[in-house]
């Protein structure tokens, strides 16, 4: 007798069996940060060492603390990680990604803002940061390690040029 519809009588090629064992707990994390520019359109960026010892450049960011807005977090984290005091000019968008850390899977959302530098001294005193630098806005596409952050920098450049991010002229 032929097998019933929907049953193959065996495993399908290309399918892997699920590994038995404990499942990783999934947690959601939300952070904020952004692109802080000085009066000459230089951006304050941070460098961190990855597991292989490579220096990866990125935009400053960090966890939102209880009672804090995303904008307040962006200003605080920029100051903590770069030494630069700033104010939010415009939202740039959010980046959403997953990674595994220790005994959990992390779903992370990072809200990014365009910020104006108001003062302070560029400093890498934050223990999580290896280096900090002012980088011309036009060089960030080559310097930043993450494609999603490069996309947000292009959006900021469009905003600064007087165009909306969808290509239309701003009024």
KACORBEL-V455648 format. One record per residue. N is the residue number from 1. PHI is phi in whole degrees, -180 to 180 (* if undefined). PSI is psi as a letter, one per 40 degrees, with the letter a starting at -180 (* if undefined). NEAR is the number of other C-alpha atoms within 10 Angstrom. Layout:
BEGIN
N&PHI&PSI&NEAR / N&PHI&PSI&NEAR
END
This chain:
BEGIN
1&*&h&3 / 2&-70&i&7 / 3&-64&i&8 / 4&-69&i&8 / 5&-57&h&6 / 6&89&e&6 / 7&-118&h&9 / 8&-102&e&10 / 9&80&e&9 / 10&-166&a&6 / 11&-85&i&10 / 12&-80&i&8 / 13&-61&i&6 / 14&84&e&6 / 15&-97&h&7 / 16&-107&i&8 / 17&-74&i&7 / 18&-68&h&6 / 19&-72&h&7 / 20&-83&i&6 / 21&135&a&6 / 22&-78&i&6 / 23&-89&i&10 / 24&-75&h&13 / 25&-70&h&10 / 26&-101&h&14 / 27&-127&i&11 / 28&-102&h&10 / 29&-129&i&13 / 30&-126&h&15 / 31&-131&i&20 / 32&-149&i&26 / 33&-177&a&28 / 34&168&a&33 / 35&-101&h&27 / 36&-102&h&29 / 37&-116&i&22 / 38&-88&a&18 / 39&-67&e&9 / 40&-104&e&8 / 41&61&f&17 / 42&-99&i&19 / 43&-105&h&25 / 44&-84&h&27 / 45&-123&i&25 / 46&-117&i&25 / 47&-116&h&22 / 48&-128&i&17 / 49&-83&h&14 / 50&-86&a&9 / 51&-62&d&7 / 52&-92&e&6 / 53&86&e&8 / 54&-84&i&10 / 55&-84&h&15 / 56&-111&h&16 / 57&-91&h&22 / 58&-152&i&21 / 59&-81&i&24 / 60&-66&i&26 / 61&-167&i&24 / 62&-173&i&20 / 63&-67&i&18 / 64&-77&h&22 / 65&-90&i&12 / 66&-54&h&6 / 67&83&e&7 / 68&-100&i&12 / 69&-85&i&11 / 70&-62&d&22 / 71&-63&d&22 / 72&-62&d&16 / 73&-63&d&21 / 74&-58&d&32 / 75&-64&d&25 / 76&-64&d&23 / 77&-65&d&24 / 78&-59&d&28 / 79&-65&d&22 / 80&-65&d&20 / 81&-89&d&27 / 82&-123&e&26 / 83&85&e&20 / 84&-97&h&23 / 85&-89&h&20 / 86&-150&i&21 / 87&-137&i&18 / 88&-76&h&19 / 89&-102&d&12 / 90&-165&i&15 / 91&-71&i&16 / 92&-106&d&22 / 93&132&i&16 / 94&-122&i&16 / 95&-116&h&16 / 96&-127&h&11 / 97&-154&i&10 / 98&-121&i&14 / 99&-156&i&10 / 100&-108&h&12 / 101&-135&h&9 / 102&51&b&7 / 103&-111&f&10 / 104&-150&i&13 / 105&-96&h&16 / 106&-114&h&18 / 107&-102&h&15 / 108&-113&h&16 / 109&-119&h&17 / 110&-120&h&22 / 111&-91&h&22 / 112&-112&i&27 / 113&-133&i&25 / 114&-87&h&26 / 115&-124&i&26 / 116&-104&h&21 / 117&-71&h&23 / 118&-108&d&13 / 119&166&a&12 / 120&99&i&12 / 121&-118&h&10 / 122&-60&h&18 / 123&-149&i&18 / 124&-110&f&18 / 125&-73&e&14 / 126&-67&h&14 / 127&-64&d&9 / 128&-81&e&12 / 129&-110&h&18 / 130&-88&d&16 / 131&-145&i&20 / 132&-132&i&21 / 133&-157&i&16 / 134&-90&h&16 / 135&-126&h&15 / 136&-56&h&15 / 137&-51&d&19 / 138&-68&e&14 / 139&-100&e&11 / 140&-66&d&20 / 141&-61&d&15 / 142&-88&d&9 / 143&-89&d&15 / 144&-68&h&19 / 145&-78&d&16 / 146&-112&h&13 / 147&-59&d&10 / 148&-63&d&13 / 149&-71&d&22 / 150&-63&d&18 / 151&-62&d&15 / 152&-66&d&22 / 153&-65&d&24 / 154&-63&d&17 / 155&-62&d&20 / 156&-62&d&24 / 157&-61&d&18 / 158&-64&d&17 / 159&-62&d&19 / 160&-68&d&12 / 161&-82&e&11 / 162&88&e&14 / 163&-111&i&16 / 164&-73&i&16 / 165&-59&e&16 / 166&-92&e&9 / 167&101&e&11 / 168&-80&i&10 / 169&-72&i&12 / 170&-79&i&10 / 171&-86&*&6
END
